[in-house]
Amino acid sequence: MRDYSRITPFEGPVMVNLFAPTLKHHTAYEQPWFVLNSSRYSVVPSNHPAISHFYAFDVADSADLLAVPDGCVDIVFDCDPTRPSVRICGTPLVAQRVELLQGHHYFGVRFSPGVIPGFITVMAEDLTEREWDLLEVSAFAQRIFESIVQAPQLQEQMKLFNDYLIPRLMGRTSKLTAMVIQQALAHRGDLRIQQLEHLSGYTSRTIHRQFSQDTGLSPKTFCRIIRCQAALETLNTQHDVSFSELALDLGFSDQSHFLRDFKKLVSTTPCEYQRKMLRNAYNDRICFA
């Protein structure tokens, strides 16, 4: 368990613009099953704090496409020349099957964990575990949709999105929620509600209500997701991993608790997950532009 006593307490209830330039503790990771089922997968990190990165991929096999919880909202453009579409997707809470079509090319925008874009008419709570046709919930997106799906290169699609939609993000969140997000990311999800009460000076009920209103998730659920993402990062980057040590490092009470939680969120065990990633050269499949 980490020592939180050195963390500076939260100082007060004001509204902040979460999209103002700030230091990001964390950038969201890839959806691992998307990478494994793609013929190519390109990633470009974003300099804007509200956006983790842009990505593009071609679906090679749509049979086993699962999305794992990541605490992020994604906008996904299907750039098919005959039937293009665009959807906005909230985070799942457990591993969830998604429909992506074999042979189709997709361009995506992954927002930073906990960020809800301000140019949509959908409430945060209505995004969790759901997806919407972006053209039905954003008048701004309607004006740029065709240009993005017809753009031949990832860099051009990014420029169109940045030039038109980023100035219209207009998202605002409470300072309380921003603090919870930042602390959860900084401590890889190993954060307890009692610590948040100490840091903020608010009761757990107030923290829960404000955070749920801003993100569509409870603080406990968000931390659980971030903790799972930290486990995935470790398994993707380290070959000789002790699961008992990883469980302890992430704040789980024991290894069995970690294994149960991981399987529910990722759909497989840590051992089998790492075996698949190594066998399919997961890291080599991602091209960082």
C-alpha positions as CSV (number, residue, x, y, z in Angstrom):
1,M,0.0,0.0,0.0
2,R,1.3,3.4,-0.9
3,D,1.8,6.2,1.6
4,Y,-0.5,9.1,0.7
5,S,0.3,11.3,3.7
6,R,2.7,13.4,1.6
7,I,0.1,14.4,-1.0
8,T,-0.9,18.0,-0.8
9,P,-4.6,18.3,0.3
10,F,-7.1,19.7,-2.1
11,E,-7.8,23.4,-1.5
12,G,-11.3,24.2,-2.6
13,P,-14.4,23.9,-4.7
14,V,-14.0,25.9,-7.9
15,M,-14.7,25.0,-11.6
16,V,-11.7,24.5,-13.8
17,N,-11.2,24.0,-17.5
18,L,-9.9,20.4,-17.7
19,F,-8.8,21.2,-21.3
20,A,-6.4,24.0,-20.3
21,P,-2.8,23.1,-20.8
22,T,-1.6,21.0,-17.8
23,L,0.9,18.3,-17.2
24,K,-0.5,14.9,-18.0
25,H,0.4,12.1,-15.5
26,H,-0.7,9.4,-17.9
27,T,-1.7,8.8,-21.5
28,A,-4.3,6.1,-22.3
29,Y,-3.2,2.9,-23.8
30,E,-4.3,0.9,-26.8
31,Q,-7.2,-1.5,-26.9
32,P,-5.1,-4.7,-27.0
33,W,-7.6,-6.9,-28.9
34,F,-7.9,-4.2,-31.5
35,V,-4.2,-4.2,-32.1
36,L,-4.0,-8.0,-32.3
37,N,-6.8,-8.1,-34.9
38,S,-5.5,-5.3,-37.1
39,S,-3.3,-5.6,-40.1
40,R,-1.7,-2.3,-39.2
41,Y,-2.1,0.0,-36.2
42,S,-0.8,3.6,-36.1
43,V,-0.7,5.9,-33.1
44,V,0.0,9.6,-32.8
45,P,0.1,11.1,-29.3
46,S,-1.7,14.4,-28.9
47,N,-0.3,17.6,-27.3
48,H,-3.7,18.6,-26.1
49,P,-4.4,17.5,-22.5
50,A,-8.0,16.5,-23.3
51,I,-6.9,14.0,-25.9
52,S,-4.6,11.0,-25.2
53,H,-3.9,10.2,-28.9
54,F,-5.1,9.6,-32.4
55,Y,-5.0,6.2,-34.0
56,A,-5.8,4.4,-37.3
57,F,-6.1,0.7,-38.1
58,D,-7.4,-1.7,-40.7
59,V,-9.5,-4.7,-39.3
60,A,-8.0,-8.0,-40.4
61,D,-10.3,-10.3,-38.4
62,S,-13.4,-9.1,-36.7
63,A,-14.2,-12.4,-34.9
64,D,-12.6,-11.7,-31.5
65,L,-12.8,-7.9,-31.1
66,L,-13.3,-7.0,-27.5
67,A,-13.0,-3.6,-25.9
68,V,-11.6,-3.6,-22.4
69,P,-12.4,-0.9,-19.8
70,D,-10.0,2.1,-20.1
71,G,-12.0,5.0,-18.6
72,C,-11.8,6.8,-21.9
73,V,-14.3,8.1,-24.5
74,D,-13.5,7.3,-28.1
75,I,-14.7,8.8,-31.4
76,V,-14.3,6.2,-34.1
77,F,-14.7,7.0,-37.8
78,D,-15.4,4.1,-40.2
79,C,-13.8,5.4,-43.4
80,D,-15.4,2.9,-45.7
81,P,-15.9,4.7,-49.1
82,T,-19.5,3.4,-49.6
83,R,-21.0,3.5,-46.1
84,P,-18.9,5.7,-43.8
85,S,-20.0,6.3,-40.2
86,V,-18.8,7.8,-36.9
87,R,-19.7,6.8,-33.4
88,I,-18.8,8.1,-30.0
89,C,-18.2,5.3,-27.4
90,G,-18.0,5.4,-23.7
91,T,-15.8,3.1,-21.6
92,P,-17.1,-0.4,-21.0
93,L,-17.1,-1.7,-17.4
94,V,-16.1,-5.2,-18.3
95,A,-14.7,-6.8,-21.5
96,Q,-17.3,-6.1,-24.1
97,R,-17.7,-7.3,-27.7
98,V,-17.7,-4.5,-30.3
99,E,-18.7,-4.5,-34.0
100,L,-15.9,-3.5,-36.3
101,L,-16.0,-4.7,-39.9
102,Q,-13.3,-6.8,-41.5
103,G,-11.4,-5.0,-44.2
104,H,-12.6,-1.5,-43.1
105,H,-10.2,1.3,-42.2
106,Y,-10.9,3.2,-39.0
107,F,-9.6,6.5,-37.6
108,G,-10.0,7.1,-33.9
109,V,-9.7,9.8,-31.3
110,R,-9.1,8.6,-27.7
111,F,-9.8,11.2,-25.0
112,S,-7.8,11.2,-21.8
113,P,-9.2,9.1,-19.0
114,G,-12.2,10.7,-17.4
115,V,-12.6,13.4,-20.1
116,I,-16.0,14.0,-21.7
117,P,-15.9,16.1,-24.8
118,G,-17.9,19.3,-24.6
119,F,-19.3,19.3,-28.2
120,I,-21.8,16.5,-27.6
121,T,-25.3,16.7,-26.3
122,V,-25.1,13.4,-24.4
123,M,-24.7,13.4,-20.6
124,A,-21.7,11.6,-19.1
125,E,-23.8,9.0,-17.5
126,D,-25.4,8.1,-20.8
127,L,-22.0,7.3,-22.4
128,T,-20.8,4.6,-20.0
129,E,-21.1,1.2,-21.7
130,R,-22.9,2.8,-24.6
131,E,-22.2,4.2,-28.0
132,W,-24.0,6.8,-30.1
133,D,-24.0,8.0,-33.7
134,L,-21.9,11.1,-33.3
135,L,-23.8,12.9,-36.1
136,E,-27.0,12.6,-34.0
137,V,-25.4,14.1,-30.8
138,S,-23.1,16.8,-32.2
139,A,-24.0,19.5,-34.7
140,F,-20.3,20.4,-34.9
141,A,-19.3,16.9,-36.0
142,Q,-21.8,17.0,-38.9
143,R,-19.9,19.8,-40.5
144,I,-16.6,17.9,-40.7
145,F,-17.5,14.3,-41.0
146,E,-17.2,13.9,-44.7
147,S,-13.9,15.7,-44.9
148,I,-12.4,13.4,-42.2
149,V,-13.6,10.1,-43.7
150,Q,-12.4,11.1,-47.2
151,A,-9.0,12.3,-46.1
152,P,-6.4,9.8,-47.3
153,Q,-3.8,10.2,-44.6
154,L,-3.9,10.0,-40.7
155,Q,-2.0,13.3,-40.4
156,E,-4.7,15.1,-42.5
157,Q,-7.5,13.6,-40.5
158,M,-5.8,14.7,-37.3
159,K,-5.4,18.2,-38.7
160,L,-9.1,18.5,-39.6
161,F,-10.1,17.3,-36.2
162,N,-7.7,19.6,-34.4
163,D,-8.6,22.7,-36.5
164,Y,-12.3,22.3,-36.2
165,L,-13.3,20.4,-33.1
166,I,-10.6,21.1,-30.5
167,P,-11.5,24.9,-30.3
168,R,-15.1,23.7,-29.6
169,L,-14.3,21.2,-26.8
170,M,-15.6,23.8,-24.3
171,G,-15.6,21.1,-21.6
172,R,-15.6,22.0,-18.0
173,T,-15.3,19.8,-14.9
174,S,-15.2,20.5,-11.2
175,K,-11.8,20.9,-9.6
176,L,-12.8,18.1,-7.3
177,T,-13.3,15.7,-10.2
178,A,-10.0,16.9,-11.8
179,M,-8.2,16.2,-8.6
180,V,-9.6,12.6,-8.3
181,I,-8.6,11.9,-11.9
182,Q,-5.1,13.2,-11.4
183,Q,-4.6,11.3,-8.2
184,A,-6.0,8.0,-9.6
185,L,-3.7,8.2,-12.6
186,A,-0.7,9.2,-10.6
187,H,-1.2,6.2,-8.2
188,R,-2.2,3.8,-10.9
189,G,-5.7,3.4,-9.4
190,D,-4.4,2.4,-5.9
191,L,-6.5,5.1,-4.2
192,R,-9.1,4.8,-1.5
193,I,-12.1,6.9,-0.9
194,Q,-10.8,7.8,2.6
195,Q,-7.7,9.3,1.0
196,L,-9.9,11.3,-1.3
197,E,-11.9,12.6,1.6
198,H,-8.7,13.7,3.3
199,L,-7.3,15.3,0.2
200,S,-10.5,17.2,-0.7
201,G,-12.1,17.9,2.6
202,Y,-15.4,16.6,1.2
203,T,-17.4,13.6,2.3
204,S,-17.4,10.4,0.2
205,R,-21.0,11.1,-0.8
206,T,-20.2,14.5,-2.2
207,I,-17.1,13.1,-4.1
208,H,-19.1,10.3,-5.5
209,R,-22.0,12.6,-6.6
210,Q,-19.7,15.2,-8.3
211,F,-17.4,12.6,-10.0
212,S,-20.3,10.6,-11.3
213,Q,-21.9,13.7,-12.7
214,D,-18.8,14.7,-14.5
215,T,-17.5,11.4,-15.8
216,G,-20.4,8.9,-15.7
217,L,-18.4,6.7,-13.4
218,S,-18.0,6.3,-9.6
219,P,-14.5,7.1,-8.2
220,K,-14.2,3.4,-7.2
221,T,-15.0,2.1,-10.7
222,F,-12.7,4.6,-12.3
223,C,-9.8,3.6,-10.0
224,R,-10.6,-0.1,-10.7
225,I,-10.3,0.5,-14.4
226,I,-7.1,2.5,-14.1
227,R,-5.6,-0.2,-11.9
228,C,-6.4,-2.8,-14.6
229,Q,-4.8,-0.5,-17.2
230,A,-1.7,-0.3,-15.1
231,A,-1.6,-4.1,-15.0
232,L,-1.9,-4.3,-18.8
233,E,0.9,-1.8,-19.2
234,T,3.2,-3.9,-17.0
235,L,2.3,-7.1,-18.9
236,N,2.9,-5.4,-22.2
237,T,6.3,-4.0,-21.3
238,Q,7.9,-6.5,-18.9
239,H,8.5,-10.2,-19.7
240,D,9.4,-11.6,-16.3
241,V,6.4,-10.6,-14.2
242,S,5.5,-12.0,-10.8
243,F,1.7,-11.9,-10.5
244,S,1.8,-11.9,-6.7
245,E,4.2,-8.9,-6.7
246,L,2.2,-7.1,-9.3
247,A,-1.0,-7.7,-7.3
248,L,0.7,-6.3,-4.2
249,D,2.2,-3.3,-6.1
250,L,-1.2,-2.4,-7.4
251,G,-2.8,-2.6,-4.0
252,F,-4.8,-5.8,-4.3
253,S,-5.4,-7.7,-1.1
254,D,-4.1,-10.9,-2.6
255,Q,-3.2,-12.5,-5.9
256,S,-6.5,-14.3,-6.2
257,H,-8.4,-11.0,-6.0
258,F,-6.1,-9.6,-8.7
259,L,-6.6,-12.6,-11.0
260,R,-10.4,-12.5,-10.7
261,D,-10.6,-8.7,-11.3
262,F,-8.3,-9.0,-14.3
263,K,-10.2,-11.8,-16.0
264,K,-13.5,-10.0,-15.6
265,L,-12.1,-6.8,-17.2
266,V,-9.9,-8.3,-19.8
267,S,-11.7,-11.6,-20.6
268,T,-8.6,-13.8,-19.9
269,T,-6.0,-14.4,-17.2
270,P,-2.8,-12.4,-16.9
271,C,-0.7,-15.4,-17.8
272,E,-2.7,-16.1,-21.0
273,Y,-2.9,-12.5,-21.9
274,Q,0.9,-12.1,-21.7
275,R,1.4,-15.3,-23.7
276,K,-0.8,-14.0,-26.5
277,M,0.9,-10.6,-26.5
278,L,4.3,-12.2,-26.8
279,R,3.3,-14.8,-29.3
280,N,1.8,-12.2,-31.6
281,A,4.5,-9.6,-31.1
282,Y,2.1,-7.0,-29.7
283,N,4.5,-4.1,-29.3
284,D,5.9,-4.5,-32.8
285,R,2.4,-4.2,-34.3
286,I,2.0,-0.6,-33.1
287,C,3.6,2.1,-35.2
288,F,4.1,5.4,-33.4
289,A,4.1,8.2,-35.9
